[in-house]
Amino acid sequence: MNADQNMVGPQLRRLREKSGLTQAEMAARLQREGWDISRETLAKVESQVRCVTDHELVRFADALEVEPSELLRPTRF
């Protein structure tokens, strides 16, 4: 798959780590909010292997207490 499947992944990882959460903790937080997501699925999103829907984008943002637009800022190298 193309490594550019989503621009959310690197930002999601950065914001999750900034919040001090592991992938397992982030997945657990999302599960408590009613989303059946695994740590493995979260890892695929962060590594840009899996695409993200608009609905999922909002859920990620809510879990991290940021605006969805924060996840859409491309990471520049």
Contacts in CASP RR format, 6 or more apart in sequence:
PFRMAT RR
TARGET T0000
AUTHOR 0000-0000-0000
METHOD contacts of the structure
MODEL  1
MNADQNMVGPQLRRLREKSGLTQAEMAARLQREGWDISRETLAKVESQVR
CVTDHELVRFADALEVEPSELLRPTRF
1 49 0 8 1.000
3 48 0 8 1.000
4 48 0 8 1.000
5 48 0 8 1.000
5 49 0 8 1.000
5 50 0 8 1.000
5 51 0 8 1.000
6 45 0 8 1.000
6 48 0 8 1.000
6 50 0 8 1.000
6 51 0 8 1.000
6 52 0 8 1.000
7 72 0 8 1.000
7 73 0 8 1.000
7 74 0 8 1.000
7 75 0 8 1.000
8 45 0 8 1.000
8 52 0 8 1.000
8 57 0 8 1.000
8 60 0 8 1.000
8 71 0 8 1.000
8 72 0 8 1.000
9 45 0 8 1.000
9 46 0 8 1.000
9 47 0 8 1.000
9 48 0 8 1.000
9 52 0 8 1.000
9 71 0 8 1.000
10 46 0 8 1.000
10 48 0 8 1.000
10 75 0 8 1.000
11 70 0 8 1.000
11 71 0 8 1.000
11 72 0 8 1.000
11 73 0 8 1.000
11 75 0 8 1.000
12 42 0 8 1.000
12 45 0 8 1.000
12 46 0 8 1.000
12 60 0 8 1.000
12 64 0 8 1.000
12 71 0 8 1.000
13 46 0 8 1.000
14 75 0 8 1.000
15 64 0 8 1.000
15 66 0 8 1.000
15 70 0 8 1.000
15 71 0 8 1.000
16 23 0 8 1.000
16 26 0 8 1.000
16 46 0 8 1.000
16 64 0 8 1.000
19 64 0 8 1.000
21 29 0 8 1.000
23 39 0 8 1.000
23 42 0 8 1.000
23 43 0 8 1.000
23 46 0 8 1.000
24 39 0 8 1.000
26 39 0 8 1.000
26 42 0 8 1.000
26 63 0 8 1.000
27 37 0 8 1.000
27 38 0 8 1.000
27 39 0 8 1.000
27 41 0 8 1.000
27 42 0 8 1.000
29 63 0 8 1.000
30 37 0 8 1.000
30 42 0 8 1.000
30 59 0 8 1.000
30 60 0 8 1.000
30 63 0 8 1.000
31 37 0 8 1.000
33 59 0 8 1.000
33 62 0 8 1.000
33 63 0 8 1.000
35 59 0 8 1.000
41 50 0 8 1.000
44 50 0 8 1.000
45 52 0 8 1.000
45 56 0 8 1.000
52 60 0 8 1.000
57 68 0 8 1.000
57 71 0 8 1.000
57 72 0 8 1.000
58 68 0 8 1.000
60 71 0 8 1.000
61 67 0 8 1.000
61 68 0 8 1.000
61 70 0 8 1.000
61 71 0 8 1.000
64 70 0 8 1.000
END
